[in-house]
């Protein structure tokens, strides 16, 4: 009796292990494409961009029924920001999530940094997805081995500062962390000193007084704890919203069958419309509450001062336009598209940034 019992138990254990192993192997075999993916920003608990990037990856895995899977990394776990595009080109990475930091090597990538170029999240996605400017932006990266597959807007890019800034004159003497070389002439014209540094260095630089302020997505006043090292948030912002991008290595992209590429493209477009537009509005709306909670003073400029900085910022469009013929076409497209957007999408877009002005 005991012998029969132990034989039955042994059979159950054997078949149980076999089932698990076969099930695991079946699941692993299902993943035809396992991609090394890195966000240059901290993990999803800190960075809203990384949180959205994770959501995008999860949706791609689900939409492809597990044929595409991602090994997920954040921050500098594999490579640093400066080296990340090269890592994508060489195949160290298959997927990269970042802003377009390579403005020196890819002039067209300055487009996303142009001050006041978009009028909200919906307009920004429209610009990159549906206009010639967006096509030329994607073409430029494709020529550098990177296929644009998804856009992830990350709130307004605005000034968080240790000192109060009520107008253009108050920029004089400030040391400002500059996210892009294209902004440097703007800071200099206002009498500020631009300081280039990686996003991960900002908190320490603010704490130690290396810089007086940083222009970064304003939700980070909370998640990056900038409220501990700055006292003021200056509105309106410089770019609304700051656009970040998901790229897939061009050689990896071409290996996918058309079916997989179509799924990724369709899922990404749906993700931008259904998830990113409401997410970005929610994140931005929560900033004022975060400032109140942490005792950060929100300074809203008056229209006269805002018109001054907007004029200076718009001057950068001309600088960008002169970089090459493609950049010139992008600016021509942008000017025409802003007029179209205001005319067709509602009067509120005419004075989009002004919604943040003092009353």
C-alpha positions, 0 to 999 in steps of 0.5 A: 500500500505504502509502495503504491502511494509513493509511486503515485506521489513520485509520478505526480511530482515528475509530471508536475516538474515536467509541466512547469519546465515545458510551460516555461520553455513554451513561454520563452520560445514565444518571445522571438525578439528580446530587446535591451531597453534603457531609459536615461532617466531614473526608474518609474517611481521617480521619473514620470517619463520612465513610468510612461516608458514602462507602460509603453513596453508593457503594451507592446509586449501584450499587443505582440502576444509576447513575441516582443519582450524587453529587458528593462534598465533605467538611469545609467545602468548600461550606458550614460546619456551621452553614450546612449545614442552610440550604444543604440547604433552599435547594438549595445541597446535595442531601445532607447528612451530619452530627449533629443540630447544630440543637438551637436551631431544632429542639427534637426534634433534642436527642433524639440527644444525650440522655445514656445514651439508647441501649444500643449500636449495634443499639439506637440504630438500632432507636430511630431506625428502629422507634419513635415517638421516631425517627418524631417525630425524622424528622418534625421534620426533614422540617418543616425541609426535610430527609428522613432517609434513613440513620443512621450511628453513629460509636462512643461519645461520651466524654471525652478530657481533658488531666487525670485525671477519676476521678469527678464531683468532678474535673469542677470547674474543667474547660473542656469542649468541648460538642457540644450545648446540651442537655449544658451543664446537665450540665457546669455541675451538675458544676462544669465550664464548657461551651465551644461550638465546631466539631469542627474547632477542637478540636485547636487549642483543646486544644493551646493550653489553651482547653479541657481536654477534649472529648466526641467519638467516642472513635475520634478519639483516633487519627484526629484525633490527639487523643492528641497533646493529651490524656492520658486517655480517660474511660469509660463514655461519655456516648452509646453510640453517637453517631448521625449522619444522612444527609439528602436535601433534601425538595424533591429527595426528592419529585422522585424517582419512588417506585421510586428512593425505595424503592431508597434506603430499602431500601439504607439499611436494609440498609446500617445492618444489614449494614455499620454495626452490625459497623463500629461495634463494630470501631471501638469495639473498636480504641480501647483498642489505640490508647490503648495504642499512643499512651500514653493512659491509660484511666480506668474509673470505679467504679460509685458515680461512674458512678451519680452522673453517670448520674443527672445525665445522666438529668435532662436527659431531663426538661428535653428532655421539657418543650421541647414536647409532641412531645419529651414523647412522645419521652421517654415512648417512650424510657423504655418502649423501654429497658425493652422492649429490656432484657427482650427482647434479653438481660440484658447490656443491663440494665447496658450502660454498666457493661461499661466500669467498673473491676472 
